Amino acid sequence: MDAPTLSSASQQIAPPLFLGLSVLGLAVARSDLKHRRIPNDYLLGGLLYATAIFIFFTVPGGWKLTAQALGFALLGMLMGMGLMAPALIYRQVAAGDVKFMMVIGYFLGPFGAIFALLNAALIGGLWALWIAARSGGLGNVWRNLRFMGRSLWLSGFSRVGWDLSSAGALRMPYGVALALGAWLVIAWQLGRHPAVRGALGLG
C-alpha cells in the first residue's frame, strides 16, 4: 500500500477546511461592514481550526505528512502577507485586512492565496468605482479606471489600487472583498472535488 501523500490527503482536508473558511469569511465580512474592524479573535480562531483540521487528517499518514501540510499552509500565509504588504505600505488597506489575507493563505495555500487576492482586487476595484461614482461623479470614475489599470499593470496583476483622495475609498471595508475573493476560490475548488463532481453527475 502506497504511503499517503499531501495531494491525496487534500481530498479529505478540503471540505472541512472550506467550510471553516466560509464561516470565518462571513463573520469577518459582517464585522467589517458593521464596525469597520476585523477582530483578531476571529482570525486566531480560524488559524486554530485550520491547524486542527490539518493535524487530524494527516497524522494517521505520519508526522512527515503533517509537517508538509503545515508547511504548505505557512507558505500560503507568507504569500498572503507578501502580496498585501505593498497595499499596506501605501495605506490602501488596513492591518486587519493584511492579517485576514494571511489567514486566507493559511487555509488555501500559496496558489489559493494568489487567486483569492486577484478576485478580491477586482471586486474591491469595482466597489471603489461605485463609491467614486456616488461621491465624485463620472470624472472621478474615469480617473479611478485609469488608476486601477495602472496599478494592476505595475503590480504584475497582483492588486488593484484606487484613488485614495476619495473619502469613500478610505472607508471601504476591504475585508468583505477578501471574503468574497476566498469564496470564489472555494467554489472553484469544490467544483473540481471528486465527491462534488460525482454528486452532480459529472464523473
N, C-alpha and C positions, 0 to 999 in steps of 0.2 A: 504494500500500500504506500502510495507516494505521500510524502510529508506535505501538510497543508501550506499553501503559500498565501501571501498577503492578498493577491488577486482573488483567490478562491474564498478566503475568509471575508472579503469585502461584500460578497453576495449576502452574507448573514448580517454583517455590520450595518449595511446601508439603510435598511428600513427603520430600525430604531434610531439611528443617527439622524436621518432626515426628519423623523417625527420630532425629535428633540429640538433640532434647529428651527423647524417650522414654528413650534410653540414659542421658542425664545424670540424669534423674529417678530411674532405677533405681540409679545409682551414689550419688546423694545420699541416697536413702531407705535404702540399705544402710548407708552410713556413719553416718547419724543414728540408726538403730536400734541399731547395734553400738557406736558410740563417742560418741554424743550430740554430734556436731560435723559441720559441713558444710565440707569443705576448700575454701579459696579457689582452689586449683589446678583443682579440678573446674569451678568457676564461670567462671574465666578461660578454661579450655579450651572451655567451651560458648560463651562470647562470641566467641572467635576462630573457632570452627567456624561459628556463625551468620553472622558478618560475611563469611567466605569464601563462604558459600552466596549471600548477598545480592549480593555483587560478581560472582561467577561467572555468575549468571543474569540480571543486569541490565546489566552493562557492554556487551554487544552491542547493547542498545537505547539506549545513550548514557549519559553521566555524569549527566545530569539525572535519569534514571530511577533510577540507583544512589543519588543523593542523596535522592530521595524514599523509597526503600526503607529506607535507613539512618535517615533522619529519622523514619519511622514506627516503626522499631524502638526508637529512642531515646525517642520519646514513650511507647511501651509500657513502657520501663524506668522512666521518671519516674512513670508511672501506678502501677506496682508499688510503687515506693518510697513514693509518697504514700498509697496505700491501707494500707500496712503500718506507716507511721510512728506512728499513734496506739497500735497494739498494742505497738510497741517502747517508746514513752514510758511506758506503763503496765506494762511488763515482762511482757506476756503472751507475747511471743516473743523470741527471741534475735537478735542482729545477723546471724548466718548465715542465719536464716530470711528476713530482710528482703532480704539480698543475693540469695538464691535466687529470691525473688519478683521482684526486679528483672530477673534473667536470664530468668525465665519471660516477663515482659513484653517483653523484647527479642526473644524468639522469636515470641511470639504477637501482639504489638501491643497497643494500649491496651484494645480491647474484649475480646480474648482474656485479658488480664490480669485484667480485672474478673470474667469468668465463672470463670476458674481459681481466683481467690480466694474467690468465693462458694461454689464446690464445696468448696474446702479448708476454709472456715469451717464448713460443715455437717458435713463428715467429722470435722474436729477437735472440733467441739462434741459429736457423738455419741461420739467416742472419750473425751472428757473425762467424759461422763456414765458411761461404762463404768468408767473409773478411779475416779470418785467412788463408784459402786455397790460396787466392790470394797473401797475404803478407808474409806468412811463410812456405808454403808447407804442405805436408801431416802430418809431425810430429807435427806441430802446431795444425792441425785439430784434431788429436788424443788426444792431451793434452786438447784441449777445450771440446772434447766429455766427457772426464773423469771429467773435472771441472764442466760442465753442470750437469752431473748426480749427482755429489756430492752436488752441490748447490740446486738442486731440492729436494734431499732426506733430507738434513739438514734444509731446509726451509719449510718442510711439503708440498712440491709441490706447493708452492705459488709463486716462482720466479725461473728464470734460470739465472745463472751467466756465465760470460765468462772471459777469461784471459785478464786482463787489461794491461798486458805487451805488447799487440799488439796495435800499434798506431792506426790501423784502427778501433779497437773496441771503442776507446775513441771518434772517430769521427762519430760513427754510430748514425743516427737520430732516437732515440728510440720513438719519438712521432709518427712516421709512424707505427711502430709495435703496439703501443697502439691504434691508429685509426683503424688498421686492426682487432685488437682483439675486439674492440667495434662493428665493422661492423658484425663480425661473430655472436656475441650475438644478434644483431638486426635481422639478417637474421633468426636465430633460433627462436626468439620470434615471428617474423612475420609469420613464418611457422606454429605457433600454434594459431595465431589470428583467431577467428571465421570468420571474414569477408574475410580474405585471403584464408582460407580453403574452404569457400563457393564458392569463385570465381574460385578456382582450381578444384571444384567438389569433394572435399574431405570430405564434410559434416561438 
